Amino acid sequence: MTESIIRTENIARRFETGKTVFTALRDITIEVPKGKLTVLRGRSGSGKTTLLNILSGLDEPSEGKVFFEEKNMTAMSRNERDTVRRKNMGFVFQAVALIPDMTALENVEYGLRISGVKGAEATRRAKKCLELVGLAKRMGHYPVQLSGGEQQRVAIARGIAHNPPLLFADEPTAELDTAMGIQVVDLFRRLISEKEMTVLMTTHDPHMLELADKVYTLSDGVITDGND
Protein backbone atom coordinates (compact mmCIF):
# COMPACT_ATOMS: atom_id res chain seq x y z
CA MET A 1 0.00 0.00 0.00
CA THR A 2 1.42 3.41 -0.99
CA GLU A 3 2.05 5.79 1.89
CA SER A 4 0.14 9.07 1.74
CA ILE A 5 1.82 12.45 2.27
CA ILE A 6 -1.46 14.22 2.96
CA ARG A 7 -4.95 12.94 3.68
CA THR A 8 -8.30 14.22 4.89
CA GLU A 9 -11.15 12.91 6.99
CA ASN A 10 -14.67 14.17 6.24
CA ILE A 11 -13.72 17.73 5.31
CA ALA A 12 -16.51 20.29 4.99
CA ARG A 13 -16.23 24.01 4.28
CA ARG A 14 -19.07 26.47 4.68
CA PHE A 15 -19.14 30.21 4.05
CA GLU A 16 -21.69 32.50 5.71
CA THR A 17 -22.93 35.72 4.13
CA GLY A 18 -25.44 37.35 6.39
CA LYS A 19 -28.15 34.74 6.95
CA THR A 20 -27.09 32.71 3.90
CA VAL A 21 -24.83 29.67 4.30
CA PHE A 22 -23.02 28.34 1.23
CA THR A 23 -21.50 24.85 1.45
CA ALA A 24 -18.40 24.74 -0.77
CA LEU A 25 -17.17 21.26 0.29
CA ARG A 26 -18.95 18.28 1.84
CA ASP A 27 -17.56 15.06 3.35
CA ILE A 28 -14.20 15.13 1.52
CA THR A 29 -12.04 12.11 2.37
CA ILE A 30 -9.01 11.67 0.12
CA GLU A 31 -5.40 10.46 0.24
CA VAL A 32 -2.52 11.93 -1.78
CA PRO A 33 0.15 9.20 -2.23
CA LYS A 34 3.82 10.08 -1.77
CA GLY A 35 5.96 10.33 -4.88
CA LYS A 36 3.01 10.42 -7.28
CA LEU A 37 1.10 12.86 -9.47
CA THR A 38 -2.43 13.24 -8.16
CA VAL A 39 -4.93 15.25 -10.18
CA LEU A 40 -8.03 16.90 -8.74
CA ARG A 41 -10.36 17.48 -11.65
CA GLY A 42 -13.55 19.48 -11.85
CA ARG A 43 -15.27 22.38 -13.55
CA SER A 44 -14.78 25.98 -12.46
CA GLY A 45 -16.65 26.49 -9.19
CA SER A 46 -16.52 22.82 -8.20
CA GLY A 47 -14.46 23.56 -5.07
CA LYS A 48 -10.96 22.61 -6.25
CA THR A 49 -9.19 25.76 -5.10
CA THR A 50 -11.07 25.78 -1.79
CA LEU A 51 -9.90 22.23 -1.14
CA LEU A 52 -6.30 23.07 -2.10
CA ASN A 53 -6.35 26.00 0.32
CA ILE A 54 -7.47 23.69 3.12
CA LEU A 55 -4.95 20.96 2.28
CA SER A 56 -2.12 23.50 2.33
CA GLY A 57 -3.24 25.11 5.58
CA LEU A 58 -4.09 28.44 3.97
CA ASP A 59 -7.69 27.94 5.09
CA GLU A 60 -9.37 25.93 7.84
CA PRO A 61 -12.21 23.45 7.33
CA SER A 62 -15.57 23.97 9.01
CA GLU A 63 -15.50 20.27 9.88
CA GLY A 64 -13.08 17.38 9.50
CA LYS A 65 -9.33 16.91 9.70
CA VAL A 66 -6.27 17.30 7.48
CA PHE A 67 -3.14 15.24 8.13
CA PHE A 68 0.28 16.09 6.65
CA GLU A 69 2.66 13.16 7.12
CA GLU A 70 0.24 11.94 9.81
CA LYS A 71 0.40 15.20 11.77
CA ASN A 72 -3.03 16.74 12.36
CA MET A 73 -2.78 20.18 10.73
CA THR A 74 -6.28 21.14 11.84
CA ALA A 75 -5.13 20.89 15.47
CA MET A 76 -2.16 23.22 14.88
CA SER A 77 -1.99 26.94 15.53
CA ARG A 78 -1.80 29.28 12.55
CA ASN A 79 1.93 29.81 13.15
CA GLU A 80 2.53 26.06 13.24
CA ARG A 81 0.65 25.58 9.96
CA ASP A 82 2.63 28.44 8.42
CA THR A 83 5.87 26.69 9.40
CA VAL A 84 4.74 23.38 7.90
CA ARG A 85 3.73 25.12 4.68
CA ARG A 86 6.92 27.20 4.40
CA LYS A 87 9.25 24.22 4.90
CA ASN A 88 7.34 21.43 3.16
CA MET A 89 5.12 22.87 0.43
CA GLY A 90 5.62 24.64 -2.87
CA PHE A 91 3.00 26.40 -4.97
CA VAL A 92 2.40 26.99 -8.68
CA PHE A 93 -0.66 28.95 -9.75
CA GLN A 94 -2.59 29.59 -12.96
CA ALA A 95 -1.37 33.21 -12.91
CA VAL A 96 2.43 32.91 -12.87
CA ALA A 97 2.82 36.30 -11.12
CA LEU A 98 6.42 36.81 -12.17
CA ILE A 99 7.95 40.19 -11.35
CA PRO A 100 8.23 41.87 -14.77
CA ASP A 101 11.41 43.88 -14.15
CA MET A 102 13.31 40.84 -12.84
CA THR A 103 14.96 38.20 -15.01
CA ALA A 104 13.98 34.54 -14.73
CA LEU A 105 16.97 33.99 -12.44
CA GLU A 106 16.13 36.99 -10.28
CA ASN A 107 12.52 35.87 -9.92
CA VAL A 108 13.59 32.49 -8.55
CA GLU A 109 16.30 34.06 -6.35
CA TYR A 110 13.75 36.47 -4.93
CA GLY A 111 11.47 33.61 -3.85
CA LEU A 112 14.41 31.93 -2.12
CA ARG A 113 15.45 35.09 -0.31
CA ILE A 114 11.93 35.54 1.04
CA SER A 115 12.24 32.03 2.51
CA GLY A 116 15.55 32.92 4.14
CA VAL A 117 18.17 31.70 1.64
CA LYS A 118 20.71 34.43 0.98
CA GLY A 119 23.50 35.48 -1.38
CA ALA A 120 25.47 32.99 -3.42
CA GLU A 121 23.46 30.03 -2.12
CA ALA A 122 20.24 31.56 -3.44
CA THR A 123 21.86 32.13 -6.84
CA ARG A 124 23.26 28.60 -6.96
CA ARG A 125 19.92 26.99 -6.11
CA ALA A 126 17.99 29.25 -8.49
CA LYS A 127 20.31 28.33 -11.37
CA LYS A 128 20.03 24.63 -10.57
CA CYS A 129 16.23 24.77 -10.56
CA LEU A 130 16.07 26.70 -13.83
CA GLU A 131 18.40 24.13 -15.40
CA LEU A 132 16.11 21.39 -14.10
CA VAL A 133 13.08 22.91 -15.82
CA GLY A 134 15.00 23.34 -19.09
CA LEU A 135 15.70 27.08 -18.96
CA ALA A 136 19.51 27.08 -18.63
CA LYS A 137 19.81 29.36 -21.66
CA ARG A 138 16.92 31.68 -20.68
CA MET A 139 17.96 32.69 -17.15
CA GLY A 140 18.80 36.26 -18.15
CA HIS A 141 15.52 36.86 -19.98
CA TYR A 142 12.66 38.95 -18.60
CA PRO A 143 9.11 37.53 -18.43
CA VAL A 144 7.98 39.52 -21.49
CA GLN A 145 10.74 37.79 -23.48
CA LEU A 146 9.51 34.32 -22.53
CA SER A 147 6.65 32.25 -23.96
CA GLY A 148 3.69 31.31 -21.76
CA GLY A 149 5.11 27.82 -21.27
CA GLU A 150 8.53 29.23 -20.34
CA GLN A 151 6.98 31.63 -17.85
CA GLN A 152 5.14 28.74 -16.22
CA ARG A 153 8.41 26.80 -15.99
CA VAL A 154 10.02 29.77 -14.21
CA ALA A 155 7.08 29.71 -11.79
CA ILE A 156 7.65 25.98 -11.24
CA ALA A 157 11.37 26.58 -10.61
CA ARG A 158 10.41 29.22 -8.05
CA GLY A 159 7.95 26.80 -6.42
CA ILE A 160 10.50 23.98 -6.03
CA ALA A 161 13.62 26.01 -5.23
CA HIS A 162 13.39 25.32 -1.48
CA ASN A 163 13.06 21.56 -2.17
CA PRO A 164 9.55 20.97 -0.82
CA PRO A 165 8.38 17.33 -0.65
CA LEU A 166 4.90 18.45 -1.79
CA LEU A 167 4.06 20.76 -4.70
CA PHE A 168 0.55 22.20 -5.16
CA ALA A 169 -0.26 23.28 -8.71
CA ASP A 170 -3.60 25.09 -9.13
CA GLU A 171 -4.70 25.02 -12.80
CA PRO A 172 -1.08 25.43 -14.01
CA THR A 173 -1.98 24.62 -17.64
CA ALA A 174 -5.19 26.67 -17.92
CA GLU A 175 -3.56 29.49 -19.91
CA LEU A 176 -1.55 27.15 -22.14
CA ASP A 177 -2.45 25.21 -25.27
CA THR A 178 -2.65 21.42 -24.99
CA ALA A 179 0.90 20.78 -26.25
CA MET A 180 2.40 23.28 -23.80
CA GLY A 181 0.20 21.92 -21.01
CA ILE A 182 1.43 18.39 -21.59
CA GLN A 183 5.03 19.66 -21.45
CA VAL A 184 4.33 21.19 -18.03
CA VAL A 185 2.79 17.95 -16.72
CA ASP A 186 5.72 15.97 -18.18
CA LEU A 187 7.97 18.28 -16.15
CA PHE A 188 6.00 17.42 -13.02
CA ARG A 189 6.60 13.76 -13.75
CA ARG A 190 10.34 14.42 -14.06
CA LEU A 191 10.33 16.18 -10.69
CA ILE A 192 8.60 13.16 -9.18
CA SER A 193 11.15 10.80 -10.72
CA GLU A 194 14.31 12.83 -10.14
CA LYS A 195 13.54 14.65 -6.87
CA GLU A 196 11.05 12.19 -5.33
CA MET A 197 8.55 15.02 -5.09
CA THR A 198 4.78 14.64 -4.72
CA VAL A 199 2.57 16.79 -6.95
CA LEU A 200 -1.10 17.61 -6.41
CA MET A 201 -2.53 19.42 -9.40
CA THR A 202 -5.99 20.78 -10.18
CA THR A 203 -7.32 20.91 -13.72
CA HIS A 204 -10.48 20.87 -15.79
CA ASP A 205 -8.55 19.74 -18.91
CA PRO A 206 -9.26 16.07 -19.77
CA HIS A 207 -6.00 15.84 -21.77
CA MET A 208 -3.98 16.00 -18.53
CA LEU A 209 -5.66 13.04 -16.84
CA GLU A 210 -3.82 10.29 -18.71
CA LEU A 211 -0.52 11.46 -17.21
CA ALA A 212 -1.75 11.22 -13.61
CA ASP A 213 -1.17 8.37 -11.16
CA LYS A 214 -4.40 9.10 -9.29
CA VAL A 215 -7.45 11.20 -10.20
CA TYR A 216 -10.17 12.59 -7.95
CA THR A 217 -13.26 14.16 -9.51
CA LEU A 218 -14.88 17.02 -7.61
CA SER A 219 -18.40 18.14 -8.49
CA ASP A 220 -20.43 20.70 -6.53
CA GLY A 221 -18.15 20.29 -3.55
CA VAL A 222 -18.33 16.49 -3.38
CA ILE A 223 -15.84 13.85 -4.49
CA THR A 224 -17.70 11.75 -7.05
CA ASP A 225 -14.87 9.54 -8.25
CA GLY A 226 -11.37 8.54 -7.18
CA ASN A 227 -9.46 6.33 -9.60
CA ASP A 228 -5.91 5.01 -9.68
C-alpha positions as CSV (number, residue, x, y, z in Angstrom):
1,M,0.0,0.0,0.0
2,T,1.4,3.4,-1.0
3,E,2.0,5.8,1.9
4,S,0.1,9.1,1.7
5,I,1.8,12.5,2.3
6,I,-1.5,14.2,3.0
7,R,-5.0,12.9,3.7
8,T,-8.3,14.2,4.9
9,E,-11.1,12.9,7.0
10,N,-14.7,14.2,6.2
11,I,-13.7,17.7,5.3
12,A,-16.5,20.3,5.0
13,R,-16.2,24.0,4.3
14,R,-19.1,26.5,4.7
15,F,-19.1,30.2,4.1
16,E,-21.7,32.5,5.7
17,T,-22.9,35.7,4.1
18,G,-25.4,37.3,6.4
19,K,-28.1,34.7,6.9
20,T,-27.1,32.7,3.9
21,V,-24.8,29.7,4.3
22,F,-23.0,28.3,1.2
23,T,-21.5,24.9,1.4
24,A,-18.4,24.7,-0.8
25,L,-17.2,21.3,0.3
26,R,-18.9,18.3,1.8
27,D,-17.6,15.1,3.3
28,I,-14.2,15.1,1.5
29,T,-12.0,12.1,2.4
30,I,-9.0,11.7,0.1
31,E,-5.4,10.5,0.2
32,V,-2.5,11.9,-1.8
33,P,0.2,9.2,-2.2
34,K,3.8,10.1,-1.8
35,G,6.0,10.3,-4.9
36,K,3.0,10.4,-7.3
37,L,1.1,12.9,-9.5
38,T,-2.4,13.2,-8.2
39,V,-4.9,15.3,-10.2
40,L,-8.0,16.9,-8.7
41,R,-10.4,17.5,-11.7
42,G,-13.6,19.5,-11.9
43,R,-15.3,22.4,-13.6
44,S,-14.8,26.0,-12.5
45,G,-16.6,26.5,-9.2
46,S,-16.5,22.8,-8.2
47,G,-14.5,23.6,-5.1
48,K,-11.0,22.6,-6.3
49,T,-9.2,25.8,-5.1
50,T,-11.1,25.8,-1.8
51,L,-9.9,22.2,-1.1
52,L,-6.3,23.1,-2.1
53,N,-6.3,26.0,0.3
54,I,-7.5,23.7,3.1
55,L,-5.0,21.0,2.3
56,S,-2.1,23.5,2.3
57,G,-3.2,25.1,5.6
58,L,-4.1,28.4,4.0
59,D,-7.7,27.9,5.1
60,E,-9.4,25.9,7.8
61,P,-12.2,23.4,7.3
62,S,-15.6,24.0,9.0
63,E,-15.5,20.3,9.9
64,G,-13.1,17.4,9.5
65,K,-9.3,16.9,9.7
66,V,-6.3,17.3,7.5
67,F,-3.1,15.2,8.1
68,F,0.3,16.1,6.7
69,E,2.7,13.2,7.1
70,E,0.2,11.9,9.8
71,K,0.4,15.2,11.8
72,N,-3.0,16.7,12.4
73,M,-2.8,20.2,10.7
74,T,-6.3,21.1,11.8
75,A,-5.1,20.9,15.5
76,M,-2.2,23.2,14.9
77,S,-2.0,26.9,15.5
78,R,-1.8,29.3,12.6
79,N,1.9,29.8,13.1
80,E,2.5,26.1,13.2
81,R,0.6,25.6,10.0
82,D,2.6,28.4,8.4
83,T,5.9,26.7,9.4
84,V,4.7,23.4,7.9
85,R,3.7,25.1,4.7
86,R,6.9,27.2,4.4
87,K,9.2,24.2,4.9
88,N,7.3,21.4,3.2
89,M,5.1,22.9,0.4
90,G,5.6,24.6,-2.9
91,F,3.0,26.4,-5.0
92,V,2.4,27.0,-8.7
93,F,-0.7,29.0,-9.7
94,Q,-2.6,29.6,-13.0
95,A,-1.4,33.2,-12.9
96,V,2.4,32.9,-12.9
97,A,2.8,36.3,-11.1
98,L,6.4,36.8,-12.2
99,I,7.9,40.2,-11.3
100,P,8.2,41.9,-14.8
101,D,11.4,43.9,-14.1
102,M,13.3,40.8,-12.8
103,T,15.0,38.2,-15.0
104,A,14.0,34.5,-14.7
105,L,17.0,34.0,-12.4
106,E,16.1,37.0,-10.3
107,N,12.5,35.9,-9.9
108,V,13.6,32.5,-8.6
109,E,16.3,34.1,-6.4
110,Y,13.7,36.5,-4.9
111,G,11.5,33.6,-3.9
112,L,14.4,31.9,-2.1
113,R,15.4,35.1,-0.3
114,I,11.9,35.5,1.0
115,S,12.2,32.0,2.5
116,G,15.6,32.9,4.1
117,V,18.2,31.7,1.6
118,K,20.7,34.4,1.0
119,G,23.5,35.5,-1.4
120,A,25.5,33.0,-3.4
121,E,23.5,30.0,-2.1
122,A,20.2,31.6,-3.4
123,T,21.9,32.1,-6.8
124,R,23.3,28.6,-7.0
125,R,19.9,27.0,-6.1
126,A,18.0,29.2,-8.5
127,K,20.3,28.3,-11.4
128,K,20.0,24.6,-10.6
129,C,16.2,24.8,-10.6
130,L,16.1,26.7,-13.8
131,E,18.4,24.1,-15.4
132,L,16.1,21.4,-14.1
133,V,13.1,22.9,-15.8
134,G,15.0,23.3,-19.1
135,L,15.7,27.1,-19.0
136,A,19.5,27.1,-18.6
137,K,19.8,29.4,-21.7
138,R,16.9,31.7,-20.7
139,M,18.0,32.7,-17.2
140,G,18.8,36.3,-18.2
141,H,15.5,36.9,-20.0
142,Y,12.7,39.0,-18.6
143,P,9.1,37.5,-18.4
144,V,8.0,39.5,-21.5
145,Q,10.7,37.8,-23.5
146,L,9.5,34.3,-22.5
147,S,6.6,32.3,-24.0
148,G,3.7,31.3,-21.8
149,G,5.1,27.8,-21.3
150,E,8.5,29.2,-20.3
151,Q,7.0,31.6,-17.8
152,Q,5.1,28.7,-16.2
153,R,8.4,26.8,-16.0
154,V,10.0,29.8,-14.2
155,A,7.1,29.7,-11.8
156,I,7.7,26.0,-11.2
157,A,11.4,26.6,-10.6
158,R,10.4,29.2,-8.1
159,G,8.0,26.8,-6.4
160,I,10.5,24.0,-6.0
161,A,13.6,26.0,-5.2
162,H,13.4,25.3,-1.5
163,N,13.1,21.6,-2.2
164,P,9.5,21.0,-0.8
165,P,8.4,17.3,-0.7
166,L,4.9,18.4,-1.8
167,L,4.1,20.8,-4.7
168,F,0.6,22.2,-5.2
169,A,-0.3,23.3,-8.7
170,D,-3.6,25.1,-9.1
171,E,-4.7,25.0,-12.8
172,P,-1.1,25.4,-14.0
173,T,-2.0,24.6,-17.6
174,A,-5.2,26.7,-17.9
175,E,-3.6,29.5,-19.9
176,L,-1.6,27.2,-22.1
177,D,-2.5,25.2,-25.3
178,T,-2.7,21.4,-25.0
179,A,0.9,20.8,-26.3
180,M,2.4,23.3,-23.8
181,G,0.2,21.9,-21.0
182,I,1.4,18.4,-21.6
183,Q,5.0,19.7,-21.5
184,V,4.3,21.2,-18.0
185,V,2.8,18.0,-16.7
186,D,5.7,16.0,-18.2
187,L,8.0,18.3,-16.2
188,F,6.0,17.4,-13.0
189,R,6.6,13.8,-13.7
190,R,10.3,14.4,-14.1
191,L,10.3,16.2,-10.7
192,I,8.6,13.2,-9.2
193,S,11.1,10.8,-10.7
194,E,14.3,12.8,-10.1
195,K,13.5,14.7,-6.9
196,E,11.0,12.2,-5.3
197,M,8.6,15.0,-5.1
198,T,4.8,14.6,-4.7
199,V,2.6,16.8,-7.0
200,L,-1.1,17.6,-6.4
201,M,-2.5,19.4,-9.4
202,T,-6.0,20.8,-10.2
203,T,-7.3,20.9,-13.7
204,H,-10.5,20.9,-15.8
205,D,-8.6,19.7,-18.9
206,P,-9.3,16.1,-19.8
207,H,-6.0,15.8,-21.8
208,M,-4.0,16.0,-18.5
209,L,-5.7,13.0,-16.8
210,E,-3.8,10.3,-18.7
211,L,-0.5,11.5,-17.2
212,A,-1.7,11.2,-13.6
213,D,-1.2,8.4,-11.2
214,K,-4.4,9.1,-9.3
215,V,-7.4,11.2,-10.2
216,Y,-10.2,12.6,-8.0
217,T,-13.3,14.2,-9.5
218,L,-14.9,17.0,-7.6
219,S,-18.4,18.1,-8.5
220,D,-20.4,20.7,-6.5
221,G,-18.1,20.3,-3.5
222,V,-18.3,16.5,-3.4
223,I,-15.8,13.8,-4.5
224,T,-17.7,11.7,-7.1
225,D,-14.9,9.5,-8.2
226,G,-11.4,8.5,-7.2
227,N,-9.5,6.3,-9.6
228,D,-5.9,5.0,-9.7
